[in-house]
Amino acid sequence: MVSTNDLKNGMVLDLDGQLWSVVWFQHHKPGKGNTVVRTKLKHVLSGKVVDKTFNSDTKVDTAQVDRREMQYLYKDGAGWVFMDTQTYDQMTLDENVVGDAKNYLLEEQIAIVAIHEDNPLYIDLPASVELEITYTEPGLQGDRSSGGTKPATVETGLQIQVPLFLTTGEKVKVDTRTGEYLGRIGG
């Protein structure tokens, strides 16, 4: 248990059996009355974000979440197989846990897997990853304008928008939160 006065970003709370991650919090003292703590909480499994206000110094349950560095090995049927980089134990994660991370996972990639009571909750990826374009329409001669974009498929199967001058086989940096093109690697 922890007091709402001691909340920190990233802390995981257990509210009525549901796990919520603290995204943002602020202590607020209205003109009259008691101090309150305003929070933005993200549901660990669904990703839904809600605003919740607690009275100051309210006791809330925290969940012990173990964040382990794991290496993605391969996709096996309905699961993604990861290996703990410390213990070499392997764990298969299903689609609910992997979520949108599947669009950015390459074999041998390192990710953080959050685990609560031996149940994997979610995957934390780096803010950006490097992926190779496996298909995009050829750009036209003179397509150097900064404004235009075209669809491109990267090696994970994800389709993103890239500048017109990029070609198949080039590596690009992609934001793992938005799927946005961030730049070309090398070249």
N, C-alpha and C positions, 0 to 999 in steps of 0.2 A: 504494500500500500504506500501511496505517496500523497502528499498534500498538493492541491492545485496551485499553491504558491511555488512549488518546486518543479513545475512542468518544464520540459525542454523539448525543442524540436527533434523529431525522430523517435521520441519515446513512444512505446506502444501501450495503450490502455486497454483493460478488459472491462467493458461496460456491458453489463447484463449478458455475459457470455460471448459478446461480439468483440473482435479485436479492431482497434482504431489507432492509427498512427497520428501523432501530433504534427501538423504541417506548420502551424503558426499559432502563437498565443500572445495575449496582451492583458496586462493588469489594468483595470479601469475603475476609477473612483468617481461615481456620479456625485452631483452636488449634495444630495441627501442619500442616506442609506449606506449600506455596506459596500465594500470593495468587491468587484466581481472579476473573474478571469474569463475573457472571451477567447474562444479557440476555433480553429479550423481543423477538423478531424477528417482523415481519409480512411474509409473502411478498407482494411488490409486485403480482404478477398475480392470485393466487388470493385474497389477503386472509387466508389462514390464519395464525394466530399460534402461534409455538412458543417454548419456553424453551430457551436454549442457554447452556452454560457454557464459557468459554474460560480457558486458563491465562493468567495475567497476562503482559503484554508479548508475546503471540502476534501475528504479523504476519497481517493479513487484507487481502484486496483490497477496495478501494472502487470503486464505480461512479460515473462522472461523470453526474449527473442534472441536466438543465437544466430549471429550473422557469420556464415562460413564462406571462405573463399573456395570456389569449386571450378573445375574445368569441364567444359562441355565436351563430351566424347563423340556421341552420335545419336541419331534418331532411330528408335527401335519401335516399329509398329505405331502404337498410340502414345508412346512416351519419349521423352528426351533424357538420355543417360548422362549424368554428371558424376565426376569423381572429386571427393574431398582432397584438396591439395596437401593437407596435413596427414590424414590417416589413410589415404588411398581407398577409402570405402566408396563404393558406387551407389548411386541413388537414382531411381527413375522418376522423373517429374511428369505429371500429366498436363494436358492443355490448359486447365484452369489455373495452374500455378505458373506455367510458362507465359501464358497470355501473349501480349504483343511482342515480348522479347524474342519470340520465334522469328520475327522479321529481321533480326539483327544478329542471330547466333550463327557463328561459324565453328566448325570442329576445332578443338584445342583452345577456344576462347575462354578466358577467365571471367567469372561473374561472381557476385555475392548472392548466396541463397539464404534467405531468412527462414529460420526453422523455429517452431514453437511446439514443445512437447512431442518431438520427433515427427511433426507434421510440417512439410515444406509449405510456406505461405506465398512467397513471391520471389522474383529474381530482380536484383539491382544490377543494371548494366552500367558501364562507363557512359558519360554524357554523349560521347560520339564513338562511332566505329568506322573502320575503313572497309569498303565493300567494292567488288569489281562489277562493272556494268557488263551484263551478259548479253543484253540486246537493247539497241536503240536505233531508230531510223537514222540513216546517214544525214549529217548536216549539209546544207547547200553551200556552195562556194560563196564566200562573202558573209556567211552567218556569224558575224562577230559582234552583232549588236548585243548590248547588255540586257535588253528587255525581254527577249523571247525565251521560252522554255519548251521542252518536249518531254514526253514520258520516256523513262528508261527502266528496264528491269535489272535488278542487281542479283548477285549470286544466291541470295536466300529466297528469291522469288518475289520479293517486295517490289512494287512499282513506285518510283519517285519521279519528281519533276527535276530536270537538269537543264543547264544552259544549252543552247542549240549547237555549240561547237564541240561538245563532248561526243566521243565515239565508243563503240563496243570495245571492251578490253581495258578501258581506262579504270583506274581506282579512284573512288570518291569518298569523301568524309560525309557521314550521315548522322544527324541528330537522333538519338535513340528515343527521345521523348516525343518528337513531332514528326519524324520521318522526313525532315527537311534536308535538302542538299546544303552542305556547308562549304564545300570547296573540292578542288581536284588535288589528288596526291601525286607529286612528281610531275613529269611531263614537261 
